[in-house]
Amino acid sequence: MRANSGSLDKAVLIAGPTASGKSALALGLAQRTGGVVINTDSMQVYRDLRIITARPTENEEALVPHRLYGHVDASVNFSAGAWIADAAKALADARTQGRQPIFIGGSGLYFKALTRGLSAVPPIPAAVREGVRARLEQDGVEALHAELAQRDPVSAERLKPRDRTRIARALEVVEATGRPLPDWHRDGLPPLLPPGEFSALFLAPQRDELYARIDARFDAMLAAGALEEVEALAARKLDPLLPAMKAHGVPALMRHLKGEISRGEAAEIGRADTRHYAKRQFTWFRHQLPEFAWVAPEAATPWFVG
């Protein structure tokens, strides 16, 4: 499957591991077609984290329209469901303006929601979420997993007993809705982009080259002010379970700011975490979204016009 830069009726989906060159590719395509770049990365939505998440620079954003970048506060527990609602509006706006929509990012769940649909879980009231989180801190994750086994045994069996975030999420859903997560997953929402309405590629660099780029980019982030960015986030004293607080590099740099580890140790943890994430991205897309064509970065531009 190839994308043709003249086929503006079809959306273009550009996925790939972190540091694979997705943003530059999307920017170049948008400049050629007059397209709009739509963020499909779960961390680049946060306005507090421009540097540490490698968001496009202000100069890059000024070259072509960019949507859904930095539009969410770090205090928000942003979800795939919230993103798909925003993406629907961005897609409709692009079509109204006659611009080619170019979805670009590394979040597999977002791309799966875009092309396969998503469970219809309603928003969780803040009081429910805060109550579950308070019990998590007071009673511990094992107690909540045991409770989940009683209220939603299917999810409890599927989740690791110490997976704090997902156990809390499953309990929030059953407590707020009276229905377990598997029920909501079964009764899902339709995809925004059904088959035939998009062309999709996955940038697949050589692993050694990619890991070297990840390491170099993390060092460049630190030089550009990533530590100061994380320090400003830490000063807000937000819930450590919030997604923004777990962006790659953030927990380690926060430990450094507390004096627990050196800056060098924090940087090495951040680099290693990012390399491990990239490895998981390869695996996830290979198994979950086989319709994406795998392309070496140097062959990606001809892929769009051949």
Protein Blocks (a to p, Z undefined) as FASTA:
>chain_A
ZZdfklmmbccddeddehilmmmmmmmmmmmnopacddfbfklmpmklmmlnopacfklm
mmpccehihkacfkbccdfklmmmmmmmmmmmmmmnopacddddjbfklmmmmmnopafb
dcddfklmmmmmmmmmmnopklmmmmmmmmmmmlmmmpcfklmklmmmmmmmmmmnopaf
klmmmmccddfbdghiaccddddddfklmmmmmmmmmmmmmmnopmmmmmmmmmnopafk
bmklmgghjlmmmmmmnopacfklmmmmmmmmmmmmmmmmmmmmmmmmmmbccddfklmm
mmmmZZ
